[in-house]
Amino acid sequence: MQKVQETAEKIRTMEIRGAGRIAKAAAEAIRDYAAGLDVTSMEEFSAKIREVSDFLISTRPTAVSLPNAVKLASKYSSGNVEDARQEIITNANLFIERADRALGKIGKIGSRRIRDGDVIMTHCNSHAALSIITTAFEDGKNISVYSTESRPRCQGLLTIQHLNDFGIPTTLIVDSAVRYYMKDVDKVIVGADAIAANGALVNKIGTSQLALAAHEARKSFMVAAETFKFSPSTIVGNPIEIEERDAEEVIDPAVLKELSHVQVKNPAFDFTPAEYIDMIVTDIGIIPPAMAYTVIKEHLGWELGEI
Ligand SMILES: O=P(O)(O)OC[C@H]1O[C@H](OP(=O)(O)O)[C@H](O)[C@@H]1O
């Protein structure tokens, strides 16, 4: 349980972050927990796995990759402890391998849509979006990138470091400069924390402003998302919860304490409606947002009765 608690804490504090990495870390934690679980009865085994699964899922509410990963990794059908343990180890490893392969596929597929000379804008720090950008660059395309700062956690600083390591010409801008620079941009590429059954995107706060500005300037808006970022529970009407994080990420608590009439809101994500999205680059190909329902049904293998 100690490793599970450590992983959960790292996800909560964002030491482990990015929807894909959170998913892989959760699958690893379940796998290692199942491998070391010392129980004699199947009832005990099931109860412990359920408890750990629920605990990991509770760490961050928005990225659907987390419950999807936990559900896929902790799947077993055997009624015998040793076999069920092996099933979880196998399923978790399969999930992790699939997640790694997905990033490569998204990079390959998405990069075909990047033209020589393209100027790309990205937001926050998405490994899936960066896979497209770096693959295009490694294919010899002469591209450059505008990267937003992504307040308050400033994940944009991770993005510029990564792009700089590849030697990709990059401009860091503050979030409020998105519309100002959109005229210079050819394509916007962002990641996803969740995609609803109606094709709406949930991603880092401010993403919908990039989408609006891109729409106004007739620039292409591309989302990079593994199939495990699609949300099955939205099919049965559950809304995606937007994580509200601490005020101290935005303002020094000592300063805030003196401002008795001021409150701080710090939502970590926002919604971008499907009509602002030109395409979603997934590991099973490029799809329009309207195909989100099909991805959930056919590629995540969820049955309505299970939700
Ligand atoms: O899975 P990858 O593409 O890396 O990231 C997907 C999304 O996860 C991140 O959330 P946070 O920084 O963990 O809150 C960002 O919103 C990013 O776009």
The ligand as an ORCA input file, in Angstrom:
! r2SCAN-3c Opt
* xyz 0 1
  O      -1.387     13.128    -21.666
  P      -0.683     14.365    -22.169
  O      -0.848     14.561    -23.655
  O       0.743     14.424    -21.715
  O      -1.367     15.621    -21.456
  C      -2.719     15.908    -21.591
  C      -3.110     17.067    -20.729
  O      -2.777     16.820    -19.351
  C      -2.383     18.055    -18.763
  O      -3.005     18.286    -17.531
  P      -2.177     18.512    -16.141
  O      -0.972     19.352    -16.399
  O      -1.833     17.115    -15.616
  O      -3.179     19.193    -15.244
  C      -2.668     19.145    -19.770
  O      -3.998     19.629    -19.685
  C      -2.407     18.389    -21.047
  O      -2.946     19.020    -22.191
*
